[in-house]
């Protein structure tokens, strides 16, 4: 009989496999999953089969590829339902997408990272897409910086200490002084900017959304190719994003503490 420790280890390994599958839109072979997770092929197959029995994974016989199953979507959707601002945000995201012709996003902070929880894709053929559920370091993210710009400087520096400043591109912020200068600019202009700090060639303009309790509960953003979100358009898009964030704040009954 397996010990409790073995059981916890199995759960951890199974969740690791789900996370790997979630990163691949095209599916993965069992050998690829075994290699990326460091598990034996036999162990990987056993865990995938168990997950499949519960609907969390799906096996495609024709290609021998494993995918995330429908039950994983059902469980993940519960996360969104728990946050009652996701559904109300959709009309504002669509309006923002139509006004800017770029992808509109909604994000939250979770475990010291920024997670995209909802998205309305641009209709442009070439567009910036960071799928919902993806995690980004806070200070490489327009939405992350928009939310933390509402914090006290000492709390921002504590986050820098906890989460660090990963170098995602040559433009990523690298030290606390750069972070505070960037946050100061964000506060002054009313929106945050990810200037190719997460992915080279992509920019993101974001603004925070306020809850009825006077907290920045989430953020709205527009993301697109840097060639289209050039210096001439940034401020114009920033105004659209700021208005969308303010409109969603009003829709939620939110309150800006300085108003």
ZITAMO-V751023 format. One line per field, one symbol per residue. phi: phi as a letter, one per 20 degrees, with the letter a starting at -180 (. if undefined). A space follows every 50 residues. Layout:
phi=???
This chain:
phi=.ffgffffffffffffffffffedfencffffffffdmefgfffffffff fffdnecbddffdmddcfefffffffffffffdfeffffgffffffgffd mcfdcccceblmcedfdbbcffeffebeccggnfdcggedcffffffffe efgffffffgffemcfeebfeffdbgfffffffffgffenbdceemedcf nccbdbbeddefemdfeabdbccafgfeeegfdgfffgffffffffffgf femfcefed
